[in-house]
């Protein structure tokens, strides 16, 4: 029986469709030419120029502050939500799961507009604070789902044994829950951090003047800055994002 090569060609075509533009972008970031129409030699010129751009440094600082803050809050709220959903059941359980899944299904543009209207109605000034609230809103769902998956394989008898030996909840949390659930917490945190760093649509809608993040900065640079600097910034941005995603996936798959 002959084995069909059609699935192989389809797979290769799809991979080329997705990753060939990224490869071209990476290659052009090392092109000495100001524009990508021709190749004028290998150069780190655009990375050097990127290092000297104070406006990009400010955008990166804002991005990191927002990402770390929203990730920390999302880790706390998402972990508590996952723990409650795993251990307590009632007639509103489906509704509670719906609250967790809703931010995953709602389009970013709709969520951004809704949050913007909320902030405007309550007269909350747009800025770093509103971006952190918005990012926390959708990051909580991802953290909760990762922790729910982690709790499925968690041995509850360890907690019962610790309580029988006289351990309080403080000791149980610090010496049992955090070490055993640590990979899940790290994976959920890294995933939330990546989503916060990459977000553009919601950030663009709820950010005020002077609170530019890297995705918003890249969007504005596309209209008035050198395309090669954008390529260099995009390569660094993708490298950091891919690294975080790979680490988070390995942590999710690791055994407790």
C-alpha positions in Angstrom: 0.0 0.0 0.0 1.4 3.3 -1.0 1.7 6.0 1.6 0.2 9.4 0.5 2.6 12.3 0.5 -0.2 14.8 0.4 -0.4 15.4 4.2 3.4 16.0 4.2 3.1 18.7 1.4 0.2 20.3 3.1 2.1 20.5 6.4 5.2 22.0 4.7 3.0 24.5 2.9 1.3 25.6 6.1 4.6 25.9 8.0 6.1 28.0 5.2 3.0 30.2 5.0 3.3 31.0 8.8 7.1 31.1 9.3 8.6 32.3 6.0 7.5 35.9 6.6 9.0 35.8 10.0 12.3 34.4 8.6 12.3 37.2 6.0 11.7 39.8 8.8 14.6 38.4 10.8 16.9 38.5 7.7 15.9 42.0 6.9 16.7 43.2 10.4 20.4 42.5 9.5 20.2 44.2 6.1 22.4 47.3 5.9 20.0 48.9 3.4 17.6 51.5 4.7 14.7 49.8 2.9 14.2 46.1 2.3 14.1 46.2 -1.5 17.7 45.2 -1.9 20.4 43.5 0.1 23.5 45.7 0.9 25.3 43.5 3.3 25.1 42.1 6.8 25.0 44.8 9.5 24.0 45.4 13.2 23.2 49.0 12.3 19.6 48.9 13.1 20.1 47.1 16.4 22.6 49.9 17.4 20.0 52.5 16.4 17.4 50.7 18.4 19.6 50.7 21.5 19.8 54.5 21.2 16.1 55.3 20.9 14.9 56.7 24.2 11.2 56.6 23.1 11.4 52.8 22.6 13.1 52.4 26.0 10.2 54.3 27.6 7.7 52.1 25.8 9.6 48.9 26.9 9.6 50.2 30.5 5.8 50.8 30.4 5.3 47.4 28.9 7.3 45.6 31.6 5.6 47.5 34.5 2.1 46.7 33.1 3.0 43.1 32.4 4.6 42.4 35.8 1.7 44.1 37.7 -1.1 42.5 35.7 0.6 39.1 35.9 1.0 39.3 39.7 -2.7 40.3 40.2 -3.9 37.7 37.7 -1.8 34.9 39.4 -3.4 35.6 42.8 -7.0 36.0 41.5 -6.7 33.1 38.9 -5.2 30.7 41.4 -7.9 31.4 44.0 -10.6 31.0 41.3 -9.1 27.7 40.2 -8.9 26.5 43.8 -12.5 27.4 44.5 -13.8 25.9 41.2 -11.9 22.6 41.9 -12.9 22.2 45.5 -16.4 23.7 45.8 -19.5 22.8 43.7 -23.0 24.3 43.8 -25.8 25.0 41.4 -24.0 28.0 40.0 -20.9 26.0 39.0 -21.7 26.4 35.2 -22.1 30.1 35.6 -18.8 30.4 37.4 -17.1 28.4 34.7 -18.8 30.7 32.2 -17.2 33.7 33.9 -13.8 32.1 33.4 -14.3 31.1 29.8 -16.0 34.4 28.7 -12.8 36.5 28.3 -11.3 33.8 26.1 -14.3 33.8 23.7 -15.0 37.5 23.6 -13.2 39.3 20.8 -10.5 41.7 21.9 -12.1 44.7 20.2 -15.3 44.1 22.0 -13.6 43.7 25.4 -11.5 46.8 24.8 -14.6 48.9 23.9 -16.5 47.6 26.9 -13.6 48.4 29.3 -13.2 51.8 27.7 -16.9 52.6 28.2 -16.6 51.3 31.8 -13.7 53.6 32.6 -15.4 56.6 30.9 -18.7 56.1 32.7 -16.9 55.9 36.1 -14.7 58.9 35.1 -11.5 56.9 35.6 -8.5 58.6 33.9 -6.9 56.5 31.2 -3.4 55.5 31.9 -1.1 52.8 33.2 -3.7 51.9 35.9 -6.5 51.2 33.4 -4.2 49.2 31.2 -3.2 47.0 34.2 -6.9 46.5 35.0 -7.7 45.6 31.4 -4.8 43.1 31.1 -5.7 41.5 34.4 -9.2 41.0 33.2 -8.2 38.6 30.4 -5.1 37.2 32.1 -7.0 35.8 35.0 -8.9 33.3 32.8 -5.6 31.9 31.4 -4.1 31.5 34.8 -7.3 29.9 36.1 -7.4 27.3 33.3 -3.7 26.4 33.7 -4.2 26.0 37.5 -7.3 23.9 37.0 -5.4 21.5 34.8 -2.6 21.4 37.4 -5.1 20.7 40.3 -6.6 17.7 38.4 -3.4 15.7 39.2 -2.9 17.1 42.7 -2.9 14.6 45.5 -5.3 15.9 48.2 -4.1 13.4 50.7 -0.9 15.4 51.2 -3.0 18.2 52.7 -5.0 15.9 54.9 -1.8 14.3 56.2 -0.3 17.7 56.9 -3.4 18.8 58.8 -3.4 15.5 60.8 0.2 16.3 61.8 -0.9 19.7 63.1 0.2 22.0 60.2 -1.8 25.2 59.8 -2.9 26.6 56.5 0.0 29.0 56.4 2.5 26.2 56.6 0.4 24.1 54.1 0.4 26.9 51.6 4.1 27.8 52.0 5.6 24.3 52.3 3.1 22.1 50.3 0.9 24.0 47.9 3.4 26.4 46.5 6.2 23.9 45.9 3.9 21.2 44.4 1.8 23.7 42.3 4.9 25.8 41.5 5.2 24.7 37.9 1.6 25.5 37.3 1.9 28.9 38.9 5.1 29.6 36.9 3.4 28.4 33.6 0.3 30.5 34.3 2.4 33.5 35.2 4.6 33.2 32.1 1.5 32.8 29.9 -0.2 35.8 31.4 3.0 37.8 31.1 3.3 36.9 27.4 -0.3 37.9 26.7 0.1 41.2 28.5 3.3 42.0 26.6 1.8 41.1 23.2 -1.6 42.8 23.6 -2.3 45.7 21.2 -6.1 46.1 20.6 -7.2 46.4 24.2 -4.1 48.4 25.2 -4.7 50.8 22.3 -8.3 51.5 23.4 -7.7 51.9 27.2 -4.4 53.7 27.2 -4.1 57.4 27.7 -1.7 59.9 26.2 2.0 59.2 27.1 1.4 55.6 28.1 2.7 53.9 25.1 3.6 50.2 25.2 5.8 48.3 22.7 3.0 46.9 20.5 1.4 50.4 20.3 4.8 51.9 19.7 5.5 49.5 16.8 2.1 50.4 15.3 2.9 54.1 15.4 6.5 53.6 14.0 5.1 51.7 11.0 3.8 55.0 9.7 6.7 57.4 10.3 9.9 55.5 11.2 12.5 53.4 9.4 11.1 49.9 8.6 14.5 48.3 9.4 14.4 49.6 13.0 10.9 48.0 13.3 12.3 44.8 12.0 15.0 44.7 14.6 12.6 45.6 17.4 10.2 42.9 16.1 12.9 40.2 16.2 13.8 41.0 19.8 10.1 41.1 20.7 9.5 37.7 19.0 12.5 36.1 20.6 11.4 37.1 24.1 7.9 36.0 23.4 8.8 32.6 21.9 11.2 31.9 24.8 8.5 32.6 27.4 5.9 30.5 25.6 8.3 27.5 25.3 9.2 27.7 29.0 5.6 27.9 30.0 4.6 24.9 27.8 7.4 22.8 29.4 6.2 23.8 32.9 2.6 22.9 32.0 3.6 19.4 30.8 5.9 18.7 33.8 4.6 16.3 36.5 3.7 17.7 39.9 
